[in-house]
Amino acid sequence: GGDASRLLDLCRARIVFERAADLVRCFEAVCGSPGVAIARVRNGLSPGLESCPIAGYRGVALNLRFDTGEARLLGVDGHVCELQLTTRGFIALEQGARAHADYLVVRSLRPFVRSRWSCCKRLGSTVAPVGPCLPADLESKGEAIPPGSMLPEGMQHTELNPATASLDSICPTGCLEGRSSFSPLLADESLLAIGCSFKSQPEKNPADDYVASAEWDCRVPLSLQPAMEEISLQVFLESTGHVGGNLNQQASNINKAVHKSSSSSVLFTSSPLAAMASKWVFQAIFIAISIINACFLASLLHVVAHNGNFPVGLIRLRVLEIKGGITPAVTAFKFSAAGLLQNGCKLFHSADISAGLPVILPVQPHNFDSGISSGNSNFTILGADPANGYFFVTNGTDMELYPVRWVAESSQDNGRTWLPVGASVWRLDSEGRPDLHPELAYIIPGSKSEFFSEVQVDARPSLSWLLASVVDKVIYMLGFFSFALGGLVGHADWMRPMCIVVLSSDIMNTASRIAAIFISEPWMWREGVKRIAYLPLMSMFVIGCAFFERHFISVLVVYSLSALLSICSAETLLYRREFFRVLSEQITSMTFVGMVFGVGAICFRHRVLSLAHRLIIVDYRRYNAVWDAFRADSASESALLAVHEEAFLTLAESNEKMDIPRQYQHFPTEASESVLSWWCTSWSRDLADNTVQHPFKQVKSLDQLFVQALCLNPILQNKVQAWALASRGCFPCKQPEHHDDSSTVFIRYADVAKISESEAAAIQDNLKWPNVKSKLRTTEKLARSYGQDVSRLVDLCRQNIVFCDTQDIATCLHTIRMDPDILVVRIKNRLDISYNASMSAGYRDVMINLRISNELTKALGVDRHLCEVQLIPLLFAELKNNEGHQRYITFRNLLGE
């Protein structure tokens, strides 16, 4: 069922015995061995055991673990392995030509075999005793398996007590006496003789020879043997002491990666969405937005409960314009019927019922708040009953008398004052208030006729409004709450997929609203057109978040501005409203808030950049002063030109140069006899979780990359030592009598060979070699700069060489270029005169990304691993100190790099 902890037989062994009595004695010896903990015993020699489900094979299987000093040192003291004890007769049959193939078939049909065997038992089948039995409390019934191979404290499992285990307790009296107690197979001496020539020949493990001889393959240089022995143990512990994919899990959780970054800078990292969710400031903002949406939702639900009911009082319909732009006359315009609607049901006025016609009253002057002329017009009393809609029916005789503009009004003081409650064009705004537009004509585009004999206006909240307001608030309320929750529980990486889900839900909701308008609410066509223009912008925003997350703030600002312009333009064209008035009403919308957030983030980003540059201005000026003094020397100019030429030639001769270097998978070659090849190559493949590898397939596993870096580090160190000898390079050395950073001196490596062996050994012990990049800094770079792209990490394994003379840097570049094992991928020449040193806070060097491809690295599976070598002028190396480095780290955190 996918539970890897139940694999208890990855490490296994078998002991074969001539007699069952010897098997029991061995069992007793195992139980009494110190440092051995028995986790489970399965006694296949039990008389009552069903033989069919196991294809007749018999034996005793012990699951045990070793709690010894060596096992604890290697981190495998919790690993459960399996020991099988059986007799030669069963082994002889197992070695038959088709025995194992038949067993595989039986194993694949085991569920069917078990069910059939159960049926046989129910029909009265019996099982004959087969031999000696172990104590009942040591037998594991059925399929009970310990929950994991790593047995945590408190796990329920059977463990023998060596102090109380004995032969008598293991095998009852009589089991060893007489062959009648054994199965016929064991009692048959001729069968016992079958397979006497059997000799177990397990697959040869290269590690066995290594442990026995402690000698390295001749291809490993003598100078590398001690380092590779130490690295082999580090790789072993890295592979066995940690859960597979552990570093990948750490890298995906970017809370620690952006913990020290400024809140404004995380918005400009390669993963700004996840970075936002991990900062408490944005978590608080998300919760506040979620609460605000919840409050709006509560008010909207109150509107839904109100059900669009008009104020209690007299309701009248006043026609403002009929077809053709004509103002209706007193006697020229009449309705066939008119009245109120209550939940869609018609309520006729009492006067209408008695006379058969609606009431037509004389013209009265009227002032309307919307600015419509108060000239003469007809109005019709619709009724005084509680209602949430109205209707009217024209006489149907003259198409030119069809009303196109009207207003419905309500009076609660018997006709002295009237308030508008409906119009020829109406809608509910985002807060549920009626938005009336009597200045616009009632038009349904696409209809076969412009004449309608009956018009019904239902003031209840429509389906399109429920989708646009209520459902939309629910989506964003839950969405922003999930953003904050993901960050609080340490899963900030949820932010991006959740953001895409929320925005996609909004798009589907908008599309549903458009469909509802054009299918069941055609008189709301203006809202449909406005949303159609808005839909592509939402789709572009989702695409931007999914594929251009690094530029999220830019995408947000562009989307917000485009959406605001789209909304304001649509309101101006479709509803004849003032552009800036509409713009002022959008202040409380999510679109306007997003635009303000994006612009504010950009402003704060510039402020943080200013603070960061002021922080390192001292170091920048010091580096620049050194550079200016360095360039003042005429000899330095020629040396810089030589460095430039060597860098150009090195890249020109390289067949693998890349603008953006990446880590690619090792291409498996023929099996190597090297112990390290067998260990490291298999481990790195396992950690990659890939069964098929390709030379041009990018590395996706951070665990695999770290193991490769550990293997390659001593090889690269050996290489830079050779290059330093050939080019008079120096390495930093710590003076043992001092403990501060100022005690570091730079020693020319060629001079070490000229002193006595004891002094050289002391210096070698104090040389400061760069270690493999820390896991914390690796996760920071993945989250801040590389968008979780593991293949972009090309500096896990790195070394540097310091030079007193710039000409020596050119010599070193030439040495690297002529090395047949080296393939240069990229060179960053920061010593070039045209280089902008402000990008590196004034610091300068020559940085080389390369890979080492020789017989040893191919055997280790690290021939395609990219590493980094820095060639540093001594003047710049001397300026680097702990205080300056701490300022640079702060500078880096402010920038979010």
Disulfide bonds with the S-S distance in Angstrom:
none
